[in-house]
Amino acid sequence: MPEPQPNQSPEEPPDWAVDQARGELPDSADPLEVTALAWDLAESAAQRFTERHDEYDDPDQGGEA
């Protein structure tokens, strides 16, 4: 997942998520719907990123001690 751009507002989802949301929705989709889906995509990606790192930190699951 790319890092947020320095010139990007924290109220806006990352550009990669907006691009992906536009690709998943019809061209006639409401911009608010695109933004909402983009936030969902960004949050899901962040959660997967966190979970992937957590598995390496848990000694019970074979991670670092």
Protein Blocks (a to p, Z undefined) as FASTA:
>chain_A
ZZddfklcfkbccfklmmmmmmmpcfklcfklmmmmmmmmmmmmmmmmmmmmmmmmmmkn
opaZZ
